Amino acid sequence: GLPDLDFLTGDIARYNLPARFALLVPGGAPHRPAKRWPAERFAALARHLMAHGIASVLIGRAAEQAEIAEIQALCPEAISLCDKTSIAELAALGRAAALCVGNDTGPMHIIAAARCPSLVLYSAESDPRKISPRGDWVRLLQRPSLQDVGVEDVIAALPPFRPS
């Protein structure tokens, strides 16, 4: 069965987020850069979502600060929670978000397990058949190289957004 993370609750009110937001998770293991979709494409996705009334909230650790700063430089409206969120807060954010898009990295597993409509991006570096978030609300997009995945590919693969 699927994990039940209902017990994981974090106070996300202090972040004062907009009513409609998407979580973007641009990071990944520092020693496996091939598992990361380019930051400028995350920024283009953030601009696309903004045009549809959905703010983008960037999730990551200090190790992802460069990617998050690059996204914010290209999409200044994006909100950074870089190095601020606990695991419990990731679950709470996942329950509140309209959707989530991210690389194959730990936070995606928590967010998807909180039943957030999620799209997880995979390169040839990972085998999603071995370990990947599961659920009817989870979509996977895999290409040999994430450099070859365009913004339009990601938009076409998005799961249905959680209604507002």
C-alpha positions in Angstrom: 0.0 0.0 0.0 0.9 3.6 -0.2 2.4 5.5 2.8 0.0 7.6 4.9 1.6 10.8 5.9 -1.5 12.4 7.5 0.4 12.4 10.8 3.1 14.7 9.3 1.9 18.3 9.8 3.9 21.4 9.7 2.9 25.0 10.2 3.2 26.5 6.7 1.1 29.6 7.6 4.2 31.5 8.5 5.3 31.4 4.9 2.2 33.5 3.9 1.9 31.8 0.5 -0.6 32.7 -2.2 -3.8 30.7 -2.3 -2.8 28.9 -5.5 0.8 27.7 -5.7 2.9 25.0 -7.3 6.0 23.4 -5.7 9.1 23.3 -7.9 11.9 21.0 -6.8 15.0 21.8 -9.0 17.6 20.1 -6.9 19.0 16.7 -6.6 22.1 14.8 -5.4 25.1 17.2 -5.9 27.2 14.3 -7.2 24.6 13.4 -9.8 24.0 16.6 -11.9 22.5 14.5 -14.7 19.4 14.0 -12.5 18.6 17.7 -12.7 16.4 19.4 -15.3 18.0 22.8 -16.3 17.1 25.7 -14.0 16.2 28.0 -16.9 13.5 25.5 -17.9 12.1 25.5 -14.3 12.0 29.3 -14.6 10.1 29.1 -17.9 7.7 26.6 -16.3 7.2 29.0 -13.3 6.4 31.8 -15.8 3.9 29.5 -17.5 2.2 28.7 -14.2 2.2 32.4 -13.2 0.3 33.2 -16.4 -2.3 30.7 -15.2 -2.6 32.3 -11.8 -0.4 29.8 -10.0 2.6 31.0 -8.0 5.8 28.9 -7.9 7.3 28.0 -4.6 10.9 26.7 -4.9 12.0 23.9 -2.5 15.5 22.8 -1.9 18.5 22.7 0.5 21.5 25.1 0.7 23.2 22.9 -1.9 20.6 23.9 -4.5 20.9 27.7 -3.8 22.6 28.3 -7.2 19.7 26.7 -9.1 17.1 28.5 -7.1 18.8 31.8 -7.5 19.0 31.3 -11.3 15.3 30.5 -11.4 14.5 33.6 -9.3 16.7 35.7 -11.6 14.6 34.6 -14.6 11.3 34.6 -12.7 11.5 37.1 -9.9 7.9 36.3 -8.8 9.0 32.8 -7.7 9.0 32.3 -4.0 12.1 30.6 -2.5 11.8 28.4 0.6 15.4 27.3 0.0 16.8 25.7 3.2 13.7 26.6 5.2 11.4 23.5 5.1 11.3 20.5 7.4 10.0 17.1 6.3 6.7 17.8 8.1 6.4 21.1 6.3 7.1 19.4 2.9 4.1 17.1 3.6 1.9 20.1 4.6 3.0 22.1 1.5 2.2 19.0 -0.6 -1.3 18.9 0.8 -1.8 22.6 0.0 -0.2 22.9 -3.4 -2.1 22.7 -6.8 0.7 20.5 -8.1 4.5 19.8 -7.9 7.2 19.3 -10.5 10.6 18.2 -9.6 13.7 16.0 -10.2 14.1 12.6 -8.8 15.1 13.7 -5.3 14.0 13.0 -1.7 11.5 15.9 -1.3 9.5 14.7 -4.3 8.8 11.4 -2.4 7.5 13.3 0.6 5.4 15.7 -1.4 3.9 13.0 -3.6 3.2 10.8 -0.6 1.2 13.7 0.7 -1.0 13.2 -2.3 0.1 16.3 -4.2 -0.5 16.0 -8.0 3.1 15.5 -9.0 5.3 15.2 -12.1 8.7 13.6 -11.4 11.5 14.0 -14.0 13.9 11.2 -14.6 17.1 10.8 -16.7 18.9 7.6 -17.6 20.6 8.0 -14.2 17.6 6.5 -12.4 15.3 3.6 -12.8 11.8 4.7 -11.8 10.7 1.1 -11.8 13.0 0.5 -8.8 12.0 3.5 -6.7 9.6 6.3 -7.6 6.7 8.1 -6.0 3.4 6.2 -6.5 -0.2 7.1 -6.8 -2.9 7.9 -9.3 -1.9 11.6 -8.9 1.8 11.0 -9.9 3.1 11.2 -13.4 6.7 10.3 -14.5 8.6 11.7 -17.4 11.8 10.0 -18.4 14.3 10.8 -21.1 17.9 9.6 -21.5 19.0 13.2 -20.8 17.0 15.8 -19.0 18.8 18.4 -21.2 16.5 17.1 -24.0 13.3 17.7 -22.1 11.7 21.0 -23.1 9.3 23.1 -21.1 6.5 22.1 -23.5 7.2 18.4 -22.8 6.8 19.0 -19.1 3.6 21.1 -19.6 2.1 18.3 -21.7 2.9 15.7 -19.0 1.5 17.7 -16.0 -1.0 15.8 -13.9 -4.4 17.4 -13.4 -4.0 20.3 -10.9 -5.7 20.1 -7.5 -8.8 22.4 -7.7 -8.5 25.7 -5.9 
